[in-house]
Amino acid sequence: MFLPTYRRAALLPRALASLRTQTMTNWVCELHNDDPTDPFPSDLLRELDDARITLVTHERNLGPIATFNLFYQPTTEPFCALLEDDNSWEPAFLERMLAALSAYPDATLAWCNQRIAREDHAGNILLTTETVNPPSNEPAQLIKWGDFRQVMGARHANGAMLLRSRAGQSFPTPVIPFGCVEAFRERMFPHPLVYVPEALATFTVTQASARRDDHGNWGAALVLLAASYLKHAALEDASLTQLCDHFRQQSPPMTNELLAASFLCIENRPLRRHMTWRDWIRFLLQLLRHPIIWRRTLRARTLHPDWWSLLDHQTGARFGCAVPPTPSP
């Protein structure tokens, strides 16, 4: 178990309480404190006095990407999970996730649906009736690679998954916008994945989050995700039409990112035939309103070669394309 924390004195006790009340009790946890000046995690563990939890205080602040990358290194444990300090698990989380991976022994990863909680301005956590995906009592199911939601996003969630350990496996990412880590890393996971529709975890929308990144890098990451997907998917015209319709219906529409992706790879030019004049006008207006951001976005392959190298290689692997191996970032 890996629990990263950074200045979350109000929320960390909730996360640890949800871990310590698991019905599956045979676990060990590394609590990683990414603020070496913060004594709260140490004081809290001293109070809990739980031998299963070990504190690792970083010598310096690593930041969210480097801290999360520590989790995705090889381990001798058969399974591992990441519990973010602002989230929590239902008591049966580990038990049900283990059952799901046992039912699909070749799967690398299982994740579950999540309830949504929100932090108000006073720091209170309010549980809503919302869930990330529609609630369902269906059994665990295999999710194949290639869903349109994976063009610029991810199906799985960091804090609601159980990862099967395999010798030598490692899934570190470059230093990317934190909000894109799940999408980048999902390109690296062998598919299919296992999805459990039951809401066994809680995702908390907090007032402060590492996911709030600058717009330029965020846009560049989304366009690189889309460009690498389109390049290796080699979609037929009917599928390209469906893809454009899917992102046109998002709120706000995401056709600007698709059009930008068509300029990053020559293989993606056929996408343009499926854009409407309204899509083009929206795209051109954004170029005029935010020229610096979009200039950076359209040069994303040059500005972020390590991002592109990882996505190009790993997306090709997901689609079964033969691509030259690249060194780990």
Secondary structure, DSSP 8 states (H G I E B T S, - for coil): -EEEESS-TTTHHHHHHHHHT-S-----EEEEES-TT--HHHHHHHHH--TTEEEEE-SS---HHHHHHHHTS--SSSEE-B--TT-EE-TTHHHHHHHHHHHSTT-SEEEEEEEEEEE-TTS-EEEEEEESS-------EEE-TT-GGGTTS-SS-GGGEEEE--TT------S--GGGHHHHHHTTS-S-EEEEEEEEEEEEE-SS-TT---HHHHHHHHHHHHHHHHHHH---HHHHHHHHHHHHTSSS--HHHHHHHHHH-GGGGGGGGG--HHHHHHHHHHHHHSHHHHHHHHTHHHH-HHHHHHHHHHHHHHTT---------
